[in-house]
Protein backbone atom coordinates (compact mmCIF):
# COMPACT_ATOMS: atom_id res chain seq x y z
CA UNK A 1 0.00 0.00 0.00
CA UNK A 2 1.26 3.50 -0.84
CA UNK A 3 1.47 5.78 2.13
CA UNK A 4 2.90 8.83 0.35
CA UNK A 5 2.91 10.08 -3.22
CA UNK A 6 5.13 12.65 -4.87
CA UNK A 7 5.82 13.71 -8.43
CA UNK A 8 8.73 12.01 -10.14
CA UNK A 9 11.77 13.99 -11.26
CA UNK A 10 14.43 13.12 -13.86
CA UNK A 11 16.70 12.06 -11.01
CA UNK A 12 14.17 9.32 -10.20
CA UNK A 13 14.66 7.59 -13.55
CA UNK A 14 16.60 4.55 -12.25
CA UNK A 15 14.08 4.14 -9.45
CA UNK A 16 11.15 4.39 -11.83
CA UNK A 17 12.77 1.76 -14.05
CA UNK A 18 12.75 -0.62 -11.09
CA UNK A 19 9.22 0.22 -9.96
CA UNK A 20 7.47 0.48 -13.31
CA UNK A 21 8.18 -2.32 -15.80
CA UNK A 22 8.78 -1.35 -19.40
CA UNK A 23 5.52 -3.01 -20.42
CA UNK A 24 3.56 -0.74 -18.08
CA UNK A 25 5.42 2.34 -19.30
CA UNK A 26 4.54 1.30 -22.85
CA UNK A 27 0.87 1.00 -21.93
CA UNK A 28 0.96 4.51 -20.45
CA UNK A 29 2.45 5.94 -23.64
CA UNK A 30 -0.12 4.03 -25.72
CA UNK A 31 -2.96 5.39 -23.59
CA UNK A 32 -1.69 8.94 -24.09
CA UNK A 33 -1.38 8.38 -27.85
CA UNK A 34 -4.90 6.94 -28.05
CA UNK A 35 -6.29 9.91 -26.12
CA UNK A 36 -4.51 12.32 -28.47
CA UNK A 37 -5.85 10.49 -31.53
CA UNK A 38 -9.36 10.58 -30.06
CA UNK A 39 -9.02 14.37 -29.78
CA UNK A 40 -8.02 14.62 -33.45
CA UNK A 41 -4.23 14.69 -33.21
CA UNK A 42 -2.37 13.25 -36.15
CA UNK A 43 1.15 13.62 -34.77
CA UNK A 44 2.68 12.86 -31.39
CA UNK A 45 5.96 14.48 -30.35
CA UNK A 46 7.89 14.12 -27.15
CA UNK A 47 11.20 15.01 -25.57
CA UNK A 48 13.27 12.41 -23.78
CA UNK A 49 16.43 12.21 -21.79
CA UNK A 50 19.15 10.18 -23.51
CA UNK A 51 18.53 7.08 -21.36
CA UNK A 52 14.91 7.09 -22.53
CA UNK A 53 15.72 7.10 -26.26
CA UNK A 54 15.95 3.29 -26.65
CA UNK A 55 12.63 2.83 -24.84
CA UNK A 56 10.80 5.25 -27.13
CA UNK A 57 12.52 3.78 -30.21
CA UNK A 58 11.05 0.37 -29.27
CA UNK A 59 7.62 2.02 -29.33
CA UNK A 60 8.20 3.30 -32.87
CA UNK A 61 9.23 6.88 -32.14
CA UNK A 62 12.02 8.26 -34.34
CA UNK A 63 14.47 11.02 -33.50
CA UNK A 64 13.65 14.14 -35.48
CA UNK A 65 16.09 16.57 -33.88
CA UNK A 66 18.35 16.65 -30.91
CA UNK A 67 17.53 19.42 -28.45
CA UNK A 68 20.17 21.21 -26.47
CA UNK A 69 19.48 22.57 -23.03
CA UNK A 70 21.69 24.91 -21.07
CA UNK A 71 21.41 25.71 -17.40
CA UNK A 72 23.57 28.79 -17.88
CA UNK A 73 26.40 27.15 -15.98
CA UNK A 74 24.19 26.48 -12.97
CA UNK A 75 23.06 23.11 -11.81
CA UNK A 76 19.38 22.92 -11.11
C-alpha positions as CSV (number, residue, x, y, z in Angstrom):
1,X,0.0,0.0,0.0
2,X,1.3,3.5,-0.8
3,X,1.5,5.8,2.1
4,X,2.9,8.8,0.3
5,X,2.9,10.1,-3.2
6,X,5.1,12.7,-4.9
7,X,5.8,13.7,-8.4
8,X,8.7,12.0,-10.1
9,X,11.8,14.0,-11.3
10,X,14.4,13.1,-13.9
11,X,16.7,12.1,-11.0
12,X,14.2,9.3,-10.2
13,X,14.7,7.6,-13.6
14,X,16.6,4.6,-12.2
15,X,14.1,4.1,-9.4
16,X,11.1,4.4,-11.8
17,X,12.8,1.8,-14.1
18,X,12.7,-0.6,-11.1
19,X,9.2,0.2,-10.0
20,X,7.5,0.5,-13.3
21,X,8.2,-2.3,-15.8
22,X,8.8,-1.3,-19.4
23,X,5.5,-3.0,-20.4
24,X,3.6,-0.7,-18.1
25,X,5.4,2.3,-19.3
26,X,4.5,1.3,-22.9
27,X,0.9,1.0,-21.9
28,X,1.0,4.5,-20.4
29,X,2.4,5.9,-23.6
30,X,-0.1,4.0,-25.7
31,X,-3.0,5.4,-23.6
32,X,-1.7,8.9,-24.1
33,X,-1.4,8.4,-27.8
34,X,-4.9,6.9,-28.0
35,X,-6.3,9.9,-26.1
36,X,-4.5,12.3,-28.5
37,X,-5.9,10.5,-31.5
38,X,-9.4,10.6,-30.1
39,X,-9.0,14.4,-29.8
40,X,-8.0,14.6,-33.4
41,X,-4.2,14.7,-33.2
42,X,-2.4,13.2,-36.2
43,X,1.2,13.6,-34.8
44,X,2.7,12.9,-31.4
45,X,6.0,14.5,-30.4
46,X,7.9,14.1,-27.1
47,X,11.2,15.0,-25.6
48,X,13.3,12.4,-23.8
49,X,16.4,12.2,-21.8
50,X,19.2,10.2,-23.5
51,X,18.5,7.1,-21.4
52,X,14.9,7.1,-22.5
53,X,15.7,7.1,-26.3
54,X,15.9,3.3,-26.6
55,X,12.6,2.8,-24.8
56,X,10.8,5.3,-27.1
57,X,12.5,3.8,-30.2
58,X,11.0,0.4,-29.3
59,X,7.6,2.0,-29.3
60,X,8.2,3.3,-32.9
61,X,9.2,6.9,-32.1
62,X,12.0,8.3,-34.3
63,X,14.5,11.0,-33.5
64,X,13.6,14.1,-35.5
65,X,16.1,16.6,-33.9
66,X,18.4,16.6,-30.9
67,X,17.5,19.4,-28.4
68,X,20.2,21.2,-26.5
69,X,19.5,22.6,-23.0
70,X,21.7,24.9,-21.1
71,X,21.4,25.7,-17.4
72,X,23.6,28.8,-17.9
73,X,26.4,27.2,-16.0
74,X,24.2,26.5,-13.0
75,X,23.1,23.1,-11.8
76,X,19.4,22.9,-11.1
